[in-house]
């Protein structure tokens, strides 16, 4: 099966409908006036554009960013490139202000498009800049990490961190196009690649039992980065996320909350471990284990779910426990989570593989037990 | 006619529909558990609220803010009050960051409501904070200046300034309620009150000839702050703005641009005079005169329009000319306006009282002439 024909997944959001395009080898050589397949899709998705501002992660300057810049130059003409340092600390008020001011300097206006090239940090930051500069510019996501490809680039959440909390400010701002070229992961370190698999496995648990079974059968090939298996895993993950986002774009019905499976624990793990100690996907893997323990303890599901999830995370070389896990430190962080309603702890818990529900008013003792069980 | 029964004007925006309530004497005494008429409307518009954050202008601390705080305490219970210094310089990245961080400190979450009490500066700043904190909180506008009552509090534009330009970043974020108590203008200095009349007169020119005629007949009473005339002028202005906003919420069809009558010139006047030298409404009055001159010079309307507009602005004690007006300084500023498409100068010009159109590709010579004519 040739991998050069892109897989296209629509995100159905009415007049904000947009495609996720998944391909490989979409990079162009300088001088190719078509801009390659990315160039064609850009034109189809954006319409009239006079100016592109590419915001890129310093880590992909010579790889993905160089390639995307050539495409933009071929298709849009006027292109400015703004670099962002790698790492979560770049999602700061300082960087936000710096980018806003740079946009004025390069004469960006409402006909400009912002193109984010990098992982979740650059996508979230550049997306928030796009949402707010002149009250809204068009926006394209070109994720270059597995985590960004299957999660943060899809769904329209943008934002930055405050000293007091991650993602505390931001906007819902949908991209016009998400462009996934699996070749852009070539320079991604293994630990980061594997970390992204935690979110992939999450989709199987929360709403796609068939995909979970596929992952059980093919995890070895995916870990080895077999192109066809990787593309299928990304496509199923994006499809899953697109379905949930289309049902509940702005987190109002509660449906979108299922994407937070494992994340209430994970955010508390990241916060108490100190951001940067553990990769987000690693914390999510442990958080999913804690959530599964909690579900079994509350009698919501069979213990076999933990066994299957444990085996799959282990095959993806993800951590299953965190020896430093401390309920007394983690629980107060969870109570401050911005998705908490009136201070009550709520969790997304599975009742079987492929289905979760939102459970409120969970006794603190049970939460403590679930954390302790993953030490 | 008793002025205690509020006038209610709906802004028709589908599921973001909200009322503008115009009354007087809505302030409550401490200990009144009903929270007065504002308290009742708050409850009707907001539903389930656990926490209110009042962001207020230092200038109204002991007047409007004290009164609104009592109402919030009676109706919502948990209330935090955050002060913002008076003046346009408060619409800064620094203040934005400070308010974001303060919201974390007071444990604001998605059930909190932001209540802005003050003029356009506080409304724009607090509105942008509401639009972005946890990706969106409910928001109430309590304008205390005439300018904010008839213009900035209605329509959902929020934002801050950058060193390189006014209102360069922000969001469209509709309030759940706009609460106008004309008593809150009691402490407003005359110069600021009169400045607000420029926007009132603007509505007559752009889309309500009958209202223009009413203003011609009643300007003396309005200048003297006769309660009934003032309330009628505010209500007609809000109705006018509500109609335009309902037609074109996010400035996509071009209809909303008519609200910028006089403003392309006014922004250039403010920028070249130095912000703070002239009040916004004063710059708008002169800008409307320039726009009217331009319309006549281009053969778009009869010279009598200038005569009627001049007389009305003069009766409102507004400036008609600006001796320092310099086309060479103003025109480059206009070309950088964020509403400029691809660098082409566009103006909102009247063809008769009560009707304007958007005119593109205006020759620079004519713009220069219109500016010179108002020196």
Interface residues (C-beta under 8 A of the other chain):
Chain A: X50 X93 X96 X97 X100 X101 X104 X105 X107 X109 X110 X111 X131 X132 X133 X134 X135 X136 X157 X159 X162 X163 X164 X165 X168 X169 X170 X171 X172 X250 X251 X336 X338 X339 X340 X341 X342
Chain B: X50 X93 X96 X97 X100 X101 X104 X105 X107 X109 X110 X111 X131 X132 X133 X134 X135 X136 X157 X159 X162 X163 X164 X165 X168 X169 X170 X171 X172 X250 X251 X336 X338 X339 X340 X341 X342
